[in-house]
Amino acid sequence: MVDKWKVSSDGNIQDHFWKWFTYFGRTSPTGICCFTFDTLVHCCTSLYLRREFVKELKPDAIIHTAAQPSHDLAASRPFDDFDVNAVGTLNLLEANRQVNPEVPFVHLSTNKVYGDAPNELNLKETETRWDYADPEYFNGIKEDFRIDRSKHSLFGASKVAADIMVQEYGRYFNM
């Protein structure tokens, strides 16, 4: 059983994770770290702070959900957005690699990494909602769905950078 967790976010994903975690009778996770956007910029962009946090907590797993979540804010503060989403992810990956690379790193992202490409898929109206017409997408968009040749928000582009960095750390450093 995992005793210590690092959940780096303040919001919907963290809330759902907490409910899932306790629903299955797990002991309360330790090291929950909640941020406002301005403190998130400071914490995420400092490799030193991330490394010290990982060293001190000694988590059994890292579940990374932190993001600057506002598309409008991303357009007005693009450097902060990229620092939180892309650089913050890189710093947490590198802190984990330096301190304890055997610790599992789980990265949760967003559908915004696909840009507007999903808008090209056919939809059908059901009784309660719109759904994808093609049965291939019955369970949602797969991770290998294209991300190029589509328009992304600045937020989506920064999340693409984070996603690719997580994949590459997994491949290069076997994390």
N, C-alpha and C positions, 0 to 999 in steps of 0.2 A: 504494500500500500504506500502511496506517495504521501509523505507527511508535510512537505513544504512546497509551496507554489509561489511563483512570481506572476502576478497578473498586472500588467502595466496599462491601465486604462481607467477612465472614469466615465461610465455610461452604460449603454444598453448591452454591449457584448459582455462586459464584466458582470453585469447583473445576471444575465442568462447563465454565464459560466458558474457563478456562485450558486444559483438555484440548482443547476445540474449536479454540481459537486455535492451539495447537501442532500439532494433528492436520493442519491444512491448511498446515503448513510456514511459518507466519508467524514472524517473529523474535519473541523474547520481548517481551511487553508491558512497558512501563516504568510506574512510578507505581502499582504494586499497593499498596493501602492496606488493611491489616487492622486490625480493632478488636476489643477485648473490649466487652461491652455498656456498661460504665461509661465507657470512653473514647469509645465511639460517641455516647453522650448528649452529652458535652462537645463533641466535634468537630462533630456534626451540628447542634447548636443554636447554633452560632456562625457567623453569616454572615461575619464577619471571617476566621475560620480557613478557611472554605470558599473565600472569594474569594482569599486569599493562596495557598492550595494550587493552585487553578486557574491563577492568574497564574504561579506558579513552575513548574508542570509543563508548561504550554502543550500540553494534550492535543489530538490530532487528533479524538478522539471521547470522549464520556463515557458509560460504561455504568454505570448506577446500580442497584445491587441491594441496598443497605444496608437493613436492617430490624431491629427488635427482634423476634426470631422466636418468643417464647414467649407463648402465649395465657394461661397461668397467671400469668406475670409481668405481663402487660398488665393483668390484673384487680387485681393488688396494687400496681402502680405505673403508674396510668393516665396521669399527666402525663409521665413518662419515655417511655412507649410512644408517646404522641402527638408528643412532641418529636422523637424519633428518626424515626418514620415519616412524619409530615406536615410538621413544621417543618424537619426535616433535608432532606427533598425540596425544599421551598420554598427553603431556603438554597442548596442546590446549583444549583437552577434560576436563582436570582437571581445567584449568583456567576458562572455561565456567561454569563448575559445581560449582566452588567456588564463582563466581561473579554473574551469572544469569542462573541457570539451565533450566529456561523456554524458553530460546532462542533456536530456532531450529538449529540443527547442521547437515549440509549436508556434507557428505564425498564422494569425487570422487576418484576412484582408477584406477586400470589398469587391463588389461586382463592377465598380467604376474602373477597374484595370482593363476591362474590355472596351472601354469607350462607348461609342454609339453603334458598334458592330451588332450587338444583339437586336437593335431596331430593325435590322434587315430580315430577321426571322419571322415567318408567318405565325400569326396568332389565331386562336379560335375562341369564341365566347362560350363559356359554360354557364351553368345556372348561377354560380356565385362569383365568378371571376373570369379574367382572360388567362389563357394558358397557351403554351407553345403547341402549334398544330403538328409539328413533326415529333413522332414518338421518341426520336433520339434524344430529345430534350425534356422528356417526362420528369426526370429527376433534377432538372436544372441544367445550367450551362457547365460543360466539362472544363477542367483546368487547361486542356490543350486548345481551347477555343482561341481563335486568332486575336491578337492585341494590336497588330499593325493595321495600316490602312483604315484607321478610324479616328474620329475626333475625341480626344480626351479632355477633361477639365484639367486645370493645373493640379488639383487634388488627385485625380486619377493618374496623371503622369508621375507624381511623386510616389504613389502607391505601387505603380509598376516597377519603379526603381527599387523599392524596398523588396518586392516579391522576387525580382531577379537576384538581388543580393542574397536573400535567404537560400534560393536554389543553388547559387554558386558556392556559398559557404558549405552547404551540404555536400556538394560534389568535390570541392577542392580540399576541404578539411575533414571530410567524412563525419560531419556533424548531423 
